[in-house]
Amino acid sequence: MSDAIVIGGGHNGLVCACYLARAGLDVLVLEQSDTVGGCIDTRDLPDGRGRLELGAYEHGGIVGSGVAAELELESRHGLRFHRREQVTLGPADDGARFAFWDDLDRTVDGLVPLVGGAEADAYRRFAAWASAGMRLGGSLDAGPPPSLGQLAALAQATLGAEAAPFMQTLLGSASNVLRSTFSDERLMAPMAHWAAHSQQSPLDPGTGAGGLALAAFHGPQAARPAGGSRATVEALVRCLETAGGRVVVNAPAESVEVVGGRAVAVVAGGVRYAAARGIVSAIDARRLFGVGGAAGGGHGAGGG
Ligand SMILES: Cc1cc2nc3c(=O)[nH]c(=O)nc-3n(C[C@H](O)[C@H](O)[C@H](O)COP(=O)(O)OP(=O)(O)OC[C@H]3O[C@@H](n4cnc5c(N)ncnc54)[C@H](O)[C@@H]3O)c2cc1C
């Protein structure tokens, strides 16, 4: 029996498992596919034509949050980040290249010849507004998600007159927020691409915050793992295993056993795995509770 089970061996599940293992718990990660990493996956192209990132490529978040340092990914587990001034580059069909730099002024200066002064100014104002909104969102990271009412009250207190448009943005789609701010599709495209990192279409309601993501984070440099994004996953696995944790692949969680309101075991790939202290779901609630055919079923589901 493990102390803790983490369902899902994506980046978030692995980070969580690392913290639990380093705190002294015996941790088991159950991953449905034959490899961990989830949305972080680097593939070698045939004939040595380079590497392709299938998902996340910009890892400034794990650096900026301090998680990479706390888990000693660089100092102890072999990960090396390239720091980059250019955060992303959006090539357009007409040959224009939209560069987004850590420095906002440099970004806006580069936009002027491509989209004109008025649209570039709109980007500058949008970036300031987006970063204020994202700061508010970031301040909530460490606690349970607030209710809509609590969030609106907090927005009112911190953003003043901008609170109402901010709340509308969160509830609306990324596409709406971008189209109501900009007119040049080529400029909107990289921002819509970043919104899609949430794994939802930028057209979906509730994706508005994703539309702010690229413009909001001018300031810190970008961080790209040497060797491709999978290097981050490999370093997390080394970190986990060094602390005594382990991963079981090809283990899709099928149900979570709940006794007395507490999750005590997971059935995955037909095998029952028990946990003495707790079960953490690193897959979203919809999948966990079985709508997508994952955990749940007749057993009810637990975790958190
Ligand atoms: C195309 C794309 C580009 C992105 N680019 C960036 C970027 O540049 N920078 C950035 O910071 N973020 C980016 N993101 C977002 C980032 O990749 C994700 O937010 C992050 O990887 C999510 O990690 P996760 O562990 O929560 O979920 P996932 O990566 O989805 O991992 C979930 C894991 O759970 C497993 N799983 C699912 N169901 C079960 C089950 N029933 N039992 C067991 N295991 C199960 C899955 O196989 C998967 O391995 C991007 C996302 C996409 C899709």
The ligand as a Tripos MOL2 file, in Angstrom:
@<TRIPOS>MOLECULE
LIG
   53    58     1     0     0
SMALL
NO_CHARGES

@<TRIPOS>ATOM
      1 C1         -0.6360   22.3620  -27.7950 C.3       1 LIG1
      2 C2         -0.3610   22.8440  -26.3890 C.ar      1 LIG1
      3 C3          0.6580   23.7430  -26.1520 C.ar      1 LIG1
      4 C4          0.9030   24.1760  -24.8640 C.ar      1 LIG1
      5 N1          1.9450   25.0340  -24.6590 N.ar      1 LIG1
      6 C5          2.2360   25.4210  -23.4110 C.ar      1 LIG1
      7 C6          3.3950   26.1900  -23.1720 C.ar      1 LIG1
      8 O1          4.1500   26.4850  -24.0930 O.2       1 LIG1
      9 N2          3.6630   26.5690  -21.8940 N.ar      1 LIG1
     10 C7          2.8380   26.1940  -20.8460 C.ar      1 LIG1
     11 O2          3.1350   26.5750  -19.7080 O.2       1 LIG1
     12 N3          1.7470   25.4540  -21.0360 N.ar      1 LIG1
     13 C8          1.4460   25.0430  -22.2880 C.ar      1 LIG1
     14 N4          0.3800   24.2320  -22.5030 N.ar      1 LIG1
     15 C9         -0.4070   23.8340  -21.3530 C.3       1 LIG1
     16 C10         0.2990   22.7630  -20.5470 C.3       1 LIG1
     17 O3          0.8820   21.8280  -21.4070 O.3       1 LIG1
     18 C11        -0.7060   22.0710  -19.6820 C.3       1 LIG1
     19 O4         -1.3780   23.0120  -18.8830 O.3       1 LIG1
     20 C12        -0.0420   21.0760  -18.7450 C.3       1 LIG1
     21 O5          0.8700   20.2510  -19.4180 O.3       1 LIG1
     22 C13        -1.1350   20.2760  -18.1260 C.3       1 LIG1
     23 O6         -0.5620   19.3220  -17.3020 O.3       1 LIG1
     24 P1         -1.5140   18.3680  -16.5140 P.3       1 LIG1
     25 O7         -0.6330   17.4060  -15.8040 O.co2     1 LIG1
     26 O8         -2.4790   19.1290  -15.6920 O.co2     1 LIG1
     27 O9         -2.4480   17.6360  -17.6060 O.3       1 LIG1
     28 P2         -2.0430   16.7170  -18.8300 P.3       1 LIG1
     29 O10        -0.7760   17.1340  -19.4500 O.co2     1 LIG1
     30 O11        -3.2910   16.6440  -19.6600 O.co2     1 LIG1
     31 O12        -1.7770   15.3070  -18.1620 O.3       1 LIG1
     32 C14        -2.8010   14.4920  -17.7130 C.3       1 LIG1
     33 C15        -2.2410   13.0800  -17.6770 C.3       1 LIG1
     34 O13        -3.2170   12.2460  -17.1180 O.3       1 LIG1
     35 C16        -3.3040   11.0800  -17.8960 C.3       1 LIG1
     36 N5         -4.6460   10.5530  -17.7000 N.ar      1 LIG1
     37 C17        -5.8210   10.9890  -18.2160 C.ar      1 LIG1
     38 N6         -6.8340   10.2330  -17.7860 N.ar      1 LIG1
     39 C18        -6.2900    9.2920  -16.9760 C.ar      1 LIG1
     40 C19        -6.8240    8.2170  -16.2070 C.ar      1 LIG1
     41 N7         -8.1400    7.9130  -16.2020 N.pl3     1 LIG1
     42 N8         -5.9850    7.4540  -15.4790 N.ar      1 LIG1
     43 C20        -4.6420    7.7100  -15.4600 C.ar      1 LIG1
     44 N9         -4.0840    8.7130  -16.1820 N.ar      1 LIG1
     45 C21        -4.8980    9.4920  -16.9060 C.ar      1 LIG1
     46 C22        -3.0230   11.5300  -19.3150 C.3       1 LIG1
     47 O14        -2.6050   10.4650  -20.1480 O.3       1 LIG1
     48 C23        -1.9170   12.5520  -19.0770 C.3       1 LIG1
     49 O15        -0.6350   11.9570  -19.0710 O.3       1 LIG1
     50 C24         0.1110   23.7460  -23.7910 C.ar      1 LIG1
     51 C25        -0.9240   22.8320  -24.0190 C.ar      1 LIG1
     52 C26        -1.1550   22.3820  -25.3040 C.ar      1 LIG1
     53 C27        -2.2700   21.3830  -25.5180 C.3       1 LIG1
@<TRIPOS>BOND
     1     1     2 1
     2     2     3 ar
     3     2    52 ar
     4     3     4 ar
     5     4     5 ar
     6     4    50 ar
     7     5     6 ar
     8     6     7 ar
     9     6    13 1
    10     7     8 2
    11     7     9 ar
    12     9    10 ar
    13    10    11 2
    14    10    12 ar
    15    12    13 ar
    16    13    14 ar
    17    14    15 1
    18    14    50 ar
    19    15    16 1
    20    16    17 1
    21    16    18 1
    22    18    19 1
    23    18    20 1
    24    20    21 1
    25    20    22 1
    26    22    23 1
    27    23    24 1
    28    24    25 2
    29    24    26 1
    30    24    27 1
    31    27    28 1
    32    28    29 2
    33    28    30 1
    34    28    31 1
    35    31    32 1
    36    32    33 1
    37    33    34 1
    38    33    48 1
    39    34    35 1
    40    35    36 1
    41    35    46 1
    42    36    37 ar
    43    36    45 ar
    44    37    38 ar
    45    38    39 ar
    46    39    40 ar
    47    39    45 ar
    48    40    41 1
    49    40    42 ar
    50    42    43 ar
    51    43    44 ar
    52    44    45 ar
    53    46    47 1
    54    46    48 1
    55    48    49 1
    56    50    51 ar
    57    51    52 ar
    58    52    53 1
@<TRIPOS>SUBSTRUCTURE
     1 LIG1         1 GROUP 0 **** ****
